Amino acid sequence: MNAKNQAVLLQNQMLKTENIRAQFEILKQQISPHFLFNSLSSLRSMIRSSNKNAENFLIKLSDIYRLLLANKEIVTITLREELEFIENYSFLLFARYEDMLRIDIEIPQDVLNFKIPTFTLQLLLENCVKHNIVSKENPLNIKIYESGAKRITIENNLQQRISIGEESGIGLQNLTKRYDLLGVSDGVQIFSDETVYRVNIKLLDS
């Protein structure tokens, strides 16, 4: 291959890389606004009701956005780091829903260094509470666990909330597209019946 062809090939590869990077940025931007809106709405309600957890909620929210900004250029993250992020995020959820919500995480140590698209678990947890009834009469139970070779599952009891005018499936479309951009065609698998909803995601090599 002559120098001119090599230069054209390199330029095309650079353009492809930049295009993928730009698409990731667009996709990630779909996640944060919804999360911020819900969080600020919850904080406003907590302040109005003089909830004692309002200050801690604000601190955790600040910590989370610090992590969001720090990782905004990162395409994938280790499962270990994502679970640390989820620990802070879960605090916000528990402050909103208290004993109406339960989150059980059973992930073995030997898979923690595998990677997933950044903020995957946050997106999936937010989907669980966004699309299901969460009440004292109908508490929401979420489980995150290993489910076979290099895969984990996020599962919840299905008690679907119907909201007029609310878009559905955007978060999962986002996640599927991100796996596609990474060249992984089976990154997201979905199962649902009358009682349970599961999203199974693939772990990526570190």
Protein Blocks (a to p, Z undefined) as FASTA:
>chain_A
ZZklmmmmmmmmmmmmmmmmmmmmmmmmmmmmmmmmmmmmmmmmmmmnopaklmmmmmmm
mmmmmmmmmmmmpmbdcfklmmmmmmmmmmmmmmmnmmmbccdddddfklmmpccdehkl
mmmmmmmmmmpccdfklccddddddebehiacddddddddddehiaehklmmmmmmmmmm
nopaklpccdddfkbccdddddddZZ
